[in-house]
Amino acid sequence: MKKQNKFLSFLNNTITFLIVLVIIQTLLEDIAILKDFNYSTIIIIKIIGFIFDTIFTLEFIIRFIYSIAKKDVKKYFIYERGWIDLLASLPLLLFVSGPFMLRFFSISILSVEGLKTVPRLLKLIKIIRVAKILRFIRVLKIFGKIKNTKTQTTQRSVNYLSTIIVISIILFVFVIQILQTQNLIPSFEKTTYKNKLQLSQIFSRSIEEGEIKLPYYQEIMQIERNDKILYSSKDFTPDRQKEWNLITIDGYTVIDNNIKNTEYKFTYSNIDTMKLEAYVNIIIFSLILLEILVIAFMYARYFALTITDPIFVMKKGFEESEYTLAVKIPEKFKDNDDVFNLAKNYNEIWLPKKVKELNTNTPKESLLKFTDIFEDLDNPKSN
């Protein structure tokens, strides 16, 4: 039995360590985009993310099957936060790291043309690419194991409040993403596309009129006129295209424009949109982390001082015959707080009776009952 407990403890500690690593990996993936890491580094970071998602998906499946065997599915999903294991594993494997590995094998093994064999359904992943931030939910699992309070009541309250706020933040981001996808609210991506469309029209007319010279614009990768390349950036090599097609499903935007029966095709890099998404992801994680720290160290202290500490003193006074410490009642909570009103009655009714009994009989156990405090509430001076 002890060996089994040691193994479970080791397994849980290992999972906690992996959670820390996967959060670091997620941040590094965004930082790599912001800081223009080289292709090989980004690929390694993404492959590591796939490995983590696979491990956590297997962990969830194993724990879920084990809970079914023990007939404790409800306990695992609700009280042991199995729903976090689900949200932070399977969706990521299916919609984030899994499609990346599919592109990796399609492009790396079958060449760039192999990408055409990838189902078009993968385009739908753009709708839920924000799913990557689901990894941040696992922060709740880490802080849920940190015992920074003396009572389970405070710990439970802190965990519950943190969960509500974190889920609300992530749900808000999802809703915004869906609304933007459905064109119900503006999005940076669509605004950028409109700007590129207007820019393409301006450049097409300028080229026709011979008013500008190449190269034109930093984000323009290539310009074609009637299928003939007029300009191609030094960063738009076949190898570079292969890299970007692997790293993201929408690394480039292609805009066709017809001017005076002449077909123009402009290819733009979407690095600006990718960097904005990475920046937003880092902000979301920072917000989640700040929220959890504030709740864990500020709200927890407030909850303890106003709820659990008074209850602890009264509980100990009811259970231990020689414990006569009064509850300290802050002036601002003296008349308008249920817990401290109860504490006031405890101080003014229960303790005097208890002290009087101790001075008279000095019993090993108090003869008073908890109901005594309620029997004399209407006539406290009778004692």
Order of alpha helices (4+ residues) and beta strands (2+ residues): alpha-alpha-alpha-alpha-alpha-alpha-alpha-beta-beta-alpha-beta-beta-alpha-alpha-alpha-alpha-alpha-alpha
